[in-house]
């Protein structure tokens, strides 16, 4: 079975057991490691030969006809949202009016949250959106190549070392605005496959990771952008939680709210909320 997910610590932690033959129910996996912006595009390519992928929830509306949302293995939670960063002292959101902002993808939850937040807080709107790999964003802000950056992943923990300041935590904004957790990364599988079986072995892989946290450490660190073990562990603790085991009603409500609001702003195609439940 062909699967694609990012080399980030939460994904390698979740899929370590399944990828290493430790889950009897799991098929043999052929793994592609790719940034989420790449997997978003891979999923939406007609005739994709990938069976299971980790993508952004923001990309779901483009792929739901061919792929189903698997209710485990993904990243959704509280206190784990993207950040908007600027150089120097803390700036007022109004200062982003007409400015250049770097984002990791235009089909990312981070981008949807940013655009929904900006619609409420940036008079006149953002100037230019520049898409670049997430690990290049903080250096670009530091070096003055762009005015602000939207960051994800371990950048939450490392941005002070670049001399950057937090303008806003979009997760905190989203939670206070909706009362719901933040939908970040989704696991999807081709609808032609045995979706219940896929859900079962992914959930077993999650449970194995929690029961044997040391087993995946070498694998996680070998793929991590940030090699410091403490930072990798912070990443795992933040993004792998009860929603990774099962989305539940709050998880589905959060996904529906995000995509419905984004569709209202013309950022994504409209969806049928029932299509989220395989």
C-alpha positions as CSV (number, residue, x, y, z in Angstrom):
1,X,0.0,0.0,0.0
2,X,1.4,3.4,-1.0
3,X,1.2,6.1,1.8
4,X,2.5,9.6,1.9
5,X,3.1,11.7,5.1
6,X,5.4,14.4,6.2
7,X,8.8,13.8,8.0
8,X,7.6,15.9,10.9
9,X,7.8,14.2,14.4
10,X,4.0,13.8,14.9
11,X,3.6,11.9,11.6
12,X,6.7,9.6,12.0
13,X,5.6,8.9,15.6
14,X,2.1,8.0,14.6
15,X,3.1,5.8,11.6
16,X,6.3,4.3,12.9
17,X,4.8,1.0,14.0
18,X,2.7,0.5,10.9
19,X,5.7,1.4,8.6
20,X,8.0,-1.1,10.4
21,X,5.8,-4.2,10.4
22,X,4.8,-3.9,14.0
23,X,1.1,-3.9,13.4
24,X,0.0,-7.4,12.1
25,X,-3.2,-5.9,10.6
26,X,-1.3,-3.3,8.6
27,X,-0.3,-4.0,5.0
28,X,3.3,-3.6,3.8
29,X,3.7,0.2,3.3
30,X,5.6,2.0,0.6
31,X,6.2,5.4,2.3
32,X,6.7,8.7,0.5
33,X,8.0,11.5,2.8
34,X,6.9,14.9,1.6
35,X,5.9,18.3,3.0
36,X,2.2,18.8,3.4
37,X,2.0,21.3,0.5
38,X,3.3,18.5,-1.8
39,X,0.9,15.9,-0.4
40,X,-2.0,18.3,-0.9
41,X,-1.1,18.5,-4.5
42,X,-0.5,14.8,-4.9
43,X,-3.9,14.0,-3.5
44,X,-5.7,16.3,-6.0
45,X,-3.8,15.0,-9.0
46,X,-6.1,13.0,-11.2
47,X,-5.2,9.3,-11.2
48,X,-2.9,9.5,-8.1
49,X,-1.6,6.1,-7.2
50,X,-1.3,7.0,-3.5
51,X,-3.7,5.0,-1.3
52,X,-3.3,6.9,2.0
53,X,-2.1,10.4,2.5
54,X,-1.7,13.0,5.2
55,X,-3.0,16.3,3.9
56,X,-4.2,19.6,5.3
57,X,-7.9,19.8,6.2
58,X,-8.0,22.8,4.0
59,X,-7.4,20.6,1.0
60,X,-10.3,18.2,1.7
61,X,-12.9,20.0,-0.4
62,X,-10.8,19.2,-3.6
63,X,-10.4,15.5,-2.9
64,X,-13.5,14.2,-1.1
65,X,-14.9,12.6,-4.3
66,X,-12.0,10.2,-4.5
67,X,-10.7,10.1,-1.0
68,X,-12.5,9.6,2.4
69,X,-11.5,11.2,5.7
70,X,-10.1,8.6,8.1
71,X,-11.1,9.6,11.7
72,X,-7.8,8.8,13.3
73,X,-4.1,9.4,12.8
74,X,-4.3,13.2,12.0
75,X,-3.5,16.4,13.8
76,X,-6.3,18.3,15.5
77,X,-6.3,19.9,18.9
78,X,-6.1,22.9,21.2
79,X,-3.1,25.2,21.8
80,X,-1.4,24.1,18.6
81,X,-2.4,26.7,16.1
82,X,-0.2,28.5,13.5
83,X,1.5,31.7,14.4
84,X,1.9,35.0,12.5
85,X,5.4,36.4,13.1
86,X,7.1,39.7,12.4
87,X,10.6,41.1,12.8
88,X,11.4,43.3,15.8
89,X,8.8,44.3,18.4
90,X,5.3,43.1,18.5
91,X,3.3,44.8,15.7
92,X,-0.4,45.7,15.4
93,X,-2.4,43.6,12.9
94,X,-3.4,46.8,11.0
95,X,0.3,47.1,10.0
96,X,-0.2,44.1,7.7
97,X,-2.5,46.1,5.4
98,X,-1.1,45.9,1.9
99,X,2.0,44.0,3.1
100,X,3.8,40.9,1.8
101,X,3.2,37.7,3.9
102,X,4.8,34.3,3.5
103,X,2.6,31.2,4.0
104,X,3.5,27.5,3.7
105,X,0.7,26.7,1.3
106,X,-2.5,28.2,0.0
107,X,-4.2,24.8,0.6
108,X,-3.4,24.7,4.3
109,X,-5.5,25.0,7.4
110,X,-2.9,27.6,8.5
111,X,-3.7,29.7,5.4
112,X,-7.5,29.4,5.9
113,X,-7.2,30.5,9.6
114,X,-4.9,33.4,8.5
115,X,-7.3,34.6,5.9
116,X,-10.3,34.3,8.2
117,X,-8.4,36.2,10.9
118,X,-7.2,38.8,8.5
119,X,-10.7,39.5,7.2
120,X,-11.6,40.5,10.8
121,X,-8.4,42.3,11.8
122,X,-6.5,43.7,8.8
123,X,-8.1,46.8,7.3
124,X,-7.9,46.8,3.5
125,X,-6.6,43.3,3.5
126,X,-3.2,41.7,2.9
127,X,-1.1,42.9,0.0
128,X,0.8,39.9,-1.5
129,X,0.8,36.3,-0.4
130,X,4.1,34.5,-1.0
131,X,4.2,30.7,-0.8
132,X,7.4,29.1,0.4
133,X,8.5,26.0,2.2
134,X,7.7,26.3,5.9
135,X,11.4,26.0,7.0
136,X,12.3,29.0,4.8
137,X,9.7,31.4,6.2
138,X,11.4,32.5,9.5
139,X,14.8,33.3,7.8
140,X,12.9,35.3,5.2
141,X,11.2,37.4,7.8
142,X,14.4,37.8,9.8
143,X,16.2,38.9,6.6
144,X,13.5,41.4,5.7
145,X,12.6,39.7,2.4
146,X,8.9,39.7,3.6
147,X,6.9,41.6,6.1
148,X,5.4,38.8,8.1
149,X,5.3,35.0,8.1
150,X,2.7,32.3,8.8
151,X,4.5,29.4,10.5
152,X,3.6,25.9,11.6
153,X,5.3,22.8,13.1
154,X,8.3,23.3,15.4
155,X,8.6,26.9,14.5
156,X,6.2,27.4,17.4
157,X,9.1,26.6,19.7
158,X,12.1,28.1,17.8
159,X,11.0,31.5,16.4
160,X,12.6,33.5,19.3
161,X,16.0,32.3,18.1
162,X,15.4,34.1,14.8
163,X,14.7,37.4,16.6
164,X,11.1,37.3,15.6
165,X,8.0,38.5,17.5
166,X,4.5,37.0,17.8
167,X,1.8,39.0,16.2
168,X,-1.0,36.5,16.9
169,X,-1.5,32.9,17.7
170,X,-4.2,31.8,15.2
171,X,-5.0,28.8,17.3
172,X,-5.9,31.0,20.3
173,X,-7.9,33.3,18.0
174,X,-9.8,30.3,16.5
175,X,-10.6,28.7,19.9
176,X,-11.9,32.0,21.4
177,X,-13.9,32.7,18.2
178,X,-15.5,29.3,17.9
179,X,-14.9,27.3,21.1
180,X,-13.7,24.5,18.9
181,X,-10.3,22.7,18.4
182,X,-8.2,23.5,15.4
183,X,-8.3,21.1,12.4
184,X,-4.7,20.8,11.0
185,X,-3.7,17.6,9.3
186,X,-6.1,14.9,8.0
187,X,-5.5,11.3,7.0
188,X,-7.4,10.3,3.8
189,X,-7.7,7.0,1.9
190,X,-9.1,6.1,-1.5
191,X,-12.8,5.3,-1.2
192,X,-12.3,2.1,-3.2
193,X,-10.3,0.6,-0.4
194,X,-11.4,-1.2,2.8
195,X,-11.7,2.0,4.9
196,X,-12.6,0.2,8.1
197,X,-9.5,-1.9,7.9
198,X,-7.3,1.2,7.2
199,X,-8.8,3.0,10.2
200,X,-8.2,-0.1,12.4
201,X,-4.4,-0.4,11.6
202,X,-3.8,3.3,11.8
203,X,-5.4,3.5,15.2
204,X,-3.4,0.5,16.3
205,X,-0.2,2.3,15.2
206,X,-1.2,5.3,17.3
207,X,-1.8,3.1,20.3
208,X,1.5,1.3,19.8
209,X,3.3,4.7,19.6
210,X,1.9,5.7,23.0
211,X,2.5,2.3,24.6
212,X,6.2,2.2,23.3
213,X,7.3,5.8,23.1
214,X,11.0,4.9,22.9
215,X,10.6,2.5,20.0
216,X,10.1,5.3,17.4
217,X,12.7,7.8,18.8
218,X,15.5,7.0,16.3
219,X,13.1,7.0,13.4
220,X,11.5,10.3,14.4
221,X,14.8,12.1,14.9
222,X,16.2,10.8,11.7
223,X,13.5,12.5,9.7
224,X,13.0,15.7,11.8
225,X,13.8,19.1,10.5
226,X,14.7,20.1,14.1
227,X,17.0,17.5,15.4
228,X,16.9,18.5,19.1
229,X,15.2,15.6,20.9
230,X,13.4,17.9,23.3
231,X,11.9,20.0,20.5
232,X,10.8,16.8,18.7
233,X,9.1,15.6,21.9
234,X,7.3,18.9,22.3
235,X,6.1,18.6,18.8
236,X,4.7,15.1,19.4
237,X,3.1,16.1,22.7
238,X,1.3,19.0,21.1
239,X,0.0,17.4,17.9
240,X,-0.6,13.7,18.9
241,X,-3.6,13.7,21.3
242,X,-7.1,12.1,21.8
243,X,-8.2,13.6,18.5
244,X,-5.4,11.5,16.8
245,X,-7.1,8.4,18.2
246,X,-10.6,9.5,17.2
247,X,-12.0,12.7,15.8
248,X,-15.3,12.4,17.8
249,X,-18.1,14.9,17.6
250,X,-16.0,17.9,18.5
251,X,-13.5,17.1,15.8
252,X,-16.1,16.8,13.1
253,X,-17.7,20.0,14.3
254,X,-14.4,21.8,14.1
255,X,-13.7,20.6,10.5
256,X,-17.2,21.5,9.4
257,X,-17.0,25.0,10.9
258,X,-13.6,25.7,9.3
259,X,-14.5,24.5,5.8
260,X,-18.0,26.1,5.9
261,X,-16.6,29.5,7.0
262,X,-13.8,29.3,4.4
263,X,-16.3,28.5,1.7
264,X,-18.3,31.5,2.7
265,X,-15.1,33.6,2.1
266,X,-14.6,32.0,-1.3
267,X,-11.4,30.2,-0.1
268,X,-12.5,26.6,-0.8
269,X,-15.4,24.9,-2.7
270,X,-18.5,24.2,-0.6
271,X,-18.8,20.8,0.9
272,X,-21.5,18.5,2.2
273,X,-20.7,17.9,5.9
274,X,-22.0,14.3,5.6
275,X,-19.2,13.6,3.1
276,X,-16.7,14.0,5.9
277,X,-18.0,10.8,7.5
278,X,-16.9,7.9,5.5
